Amino acid sequence: MQAAPERHVTAHPIPSVTGALRAVESLLLSGGQRTARRNAWTAVLEDRRRAKDRVEAQHVLEAVAARTS
């Protein structure tokens, strides 16, 4: 009778999708392109935040106008 083969369980964390994409990005793009892409994405997120703030401010102004009229 043979003994069952030993299995070694390693505690390596499963990489996230974001981490995997950053790894691929670092292989494919030079440092300058990577920085430019990250800066562009940061600008997109900031534009979205400002747009959300504008919508919220518009709702507040409309509510105040409706109360005073």
C-alpha positions in Angstrom: 0.0 0.0 0.0 1.3 3.4 -0.9 1.0 6.5 1.2 -0.9 9.4 -0.3 1.3 12.2 -1.7 1.7 15.1 0.6 0.1 18.4 -0.3 1.7 21.6 0.7 -0.7 24.4 1.3 0.9 27.8 0.7 -0.5 31.0 2.1 0.0 33.1 -1.0 -2.8 35.7 -1.3 -4.8 35.6 -4.5 -3.9 38.7 -6.6 -6.6 41.2 -7.1 -7.8 42.2 -10.6 -6.4 45.7 -10.0 -3.0 44.3 -9.0 -2.9 42.0 -12.0 -3.8 44.9 -14.3 -1.1 47.1 -12.8 1.4 44.3 -13.3 0.5 43.9 -16.9 0.6 47.7 -17.3 4.1 47.9 -15.8 5.3 45.3 -18.3 3.8 46.9 -21.3 4.2 50.6 -20.7 7.2 52.7 -19.8 7.2 54.8 -16.6 6.1 58.0 -18.3 3.1 56.4 -20.1 2.1 54.7 -16.9 2.2 58.0 -15.0 0.2 59.8 -17.7 -2.5 57.1 -17.7 -2.8 57.2 -13.9 -3.0 61.0 -14.0 -5.7 60.8 -16.7 -7.7 58.4 -14.6 -7.4 60.5 -11.5 -8.7 63.5 -13.6 -11.7 61.5 -14.8 -12.6 60.5 -11.2 -12.2 64.1 -10.1 -14.5 65.3 -13.0 -17.1 62.8 -11.9 -16.9 64.0 -8.3 -17.4 67.6 -9.4 -20.3 66.7 -11.6 -22.0 64.9 -8.7 -21.4 68.0 -6.5 -22.9 70.2 -9.2 -26.0 68.0 -9.4 -26.4 68.0 -5.6 -26.0 71.8 -5.5 -28.6 72.3 -8.2 -31.1 70.1 -6.2 -30.5 72.3 -3.1 -31.0 75.5 -5.0 -34.2 74.2 -6.6 -35.5 73.1 -3.2 -34.7 76.5 -1.7 -36.4 78.3 -4.6 -39.5 76.1 -4.3 -39.8 76.9 -0.6 -39.5 80.7 -1.0 -42.0 81.0 -3.9 
